[in-house]
Amino acid sequence: MLPTVYRAAAAALVALLIAAYAPAKAALPGQRVENMVFYMHDLPNVTAAFVAPPQGNSGPSLGTALMFDDKLTRGPRPGSTEVGRGQGMYSVASLGSGLPALLFVFTAVLHKPVAYDGSTICLQGSDRTFLAEREIAVVGGTGRFRFARGYAILSTVNFNLSNGDATIKFNLTMALPHHANQY
């Protein structure tokens, strides 16, 4: 039989391993986890505009920048209930080796449901748009999403190669302090 010290150490090790491999949705004390899904409808030359256009005829290259103010909806269809606006910037941040990497700076300005009206969620990271799924950091928010931290899984629902129209699904998982409900 193992001495008590070894049993206690083994129990602590097992508890540590369980905690390390526990689902990522576990919040710290004083926090809650909130999940949210919405869709962004990006329409070049309608809801998006170049602020630093591509150089030459080779397409977007390092430094090309695009600002956008896109509709966010509850479902993937453009006629779905609008829940807010996605505002921000894409900038080409790679020299062209492999898949293009875009610096993605994004703020979801929400107005539906009413409990979210005026609240924002801020995301930032590298968006490799040609991957089926990519992860972007949730770096903050305001109102109901004050002190938000987490991640967003982005996936392209549809992309029209001829005109650039795209629908992007955002699946967010955020840790929020309990007091953020009191906005």
Helices and strands as residue ranges (DSSP letters): H 4-20, E 31-42, E 48-52, E 65-73, E 82-92, E 102-110, G 114-116, E 120-127, E 133-142, G 143-145, E 149-159, E 166-177, G 178-182
